Amino acid sequence: MKNKILITETALRDGNQSLLATRLKTDEILPIIEKMDEVGYYALEVWGGATFDACIRFLNEDPWERLRAIKKRAKKTKLQMLLRGQNLLGYRHYGDDIVEEFVKKSIENGIDIIRIFDALNDVRNLKTAALATKKYGGHCQLSIAYTISPIHTTEYYKNLAKEMEELGADSIVIKDMAGILLPETGYKLIKEIKSVINIPLELHTHGTSGIAGMLYLRAIDAGVDIIDTAISAFAGGTSQPATESIVRTLEGNKRDSQLNLTLLKEIAEYFKPIRKKYVEEKNLNIQAYFVEPSILEYQLPGGMLSNLISQLIIQGELDKYEDVLKEIPRVREDLGYPPLVTPLSQIVGAQAVFNILTKERYKLISNEIKNYARGLYGKTPISIKENIKKILIGDDSIFEGRPADQLKPEYELLEERVKKIVNNPVPEDILIYAMFPQEAIKYFQKNKIL
């Protein structure tokens, strides 16, 4: 069927990241890969995002070995990862040499599609990773971080998509990280974007607000090429809509996915006892499944909600939850309407918490907020309010260029550091250290120390 909808399965990355805080272990993943490889998926999202961090920090696993092991078993289906542009998988901008090496090794170890986003939709922060993906033979998918504000209009998104195609994107994805793209808005947005690009368009959303399935149906009507779903055991709530449900809904439709439902059922049955284990271990919080329509107002990704709750519980201030939710849009407006996606969702959320708990707005300001105001994360969608900028950084100048242009090459320096810890380190070891140096040292001491 020429016009069938293509489906990317997210359970091995975003599905388990959204519901299980990325705790799914490699030995729980590998036994089912061959069966997943036979379903007919367009791609399996298996890596990137927080998987790298979780492997090192919590699971004592080699993320590179996980990728190689999955690739060995997935012989038909493309493997996909999520990359935070110049931030890679960390929380700061890295030098271009680190970005290029990371992309190179990701592709060498098994990744086919690299989905690249920037929290500010600053295309300059995508360029190095995008060009490296093309250079080393990967599929470069550039991401539009979807948000709502007076300046984030359909025309804004159309121009952004055209700029991404001109940069060399092989496909574009609308990344609706908070699940706030309304079905009719999505229908019109997809129609408009597809009218100005000549490459495939994918849609990614989350079920937190309760509208994800309805959005997908309208997106399919509008001609979207690919959608992201999660096998039912790791679907719903803050994850994606269930793969089987979408597949069944489209049976007989002219855009029928033609995925193998028998295999999908077997895959879901495989994961159910694993899910049960995580529920019993309290790694899967029931709150992750609660539908929260107010997200359409506050525009918060599901993971950001759970982080806020955790912060307030630790502070003994959970009764301030609603106040913090109301403060977040105000902080976002003050800062020029940044999309709420990593790392800016954490930065904005933390500032809202500070503002409420100190009972004085911007009395306490994080270094991250100051660096954001100085332009060190990239160009803000619109200028920060002048009175707010004065509070945040005084008379400091704002950097107008690409943030990474200020960074010197750093791979060789990091390599020398790792050689003092690890005997004959491979490039993958250097990159583990580059992403999370403190956690990497602990990991190396357990696994690779001299």
PyMOL commands that set and color helices and strands:
alter all, ss='L'
color gray80, all
select helices_A, chain A and resi 11-20+26-37+51-59+63-73+85-87+96-108+123-125+127-135+154-167+183-194+212-222+232-234+243-249+261-280+286-289+295-298+302-315+318-334+344-357+367-373+386-393+403-406+411-419+427-435+437-447
alter helices_A, ss='H'
color red, helices_A
select strands_A, chain A and resi 6-9+43-48+78-83+113-116+139-145+171-175+201-204+226-229
alter strands_A, ss='S'
color yellow, strands_A
deselect
rebuild
show_as cartoon
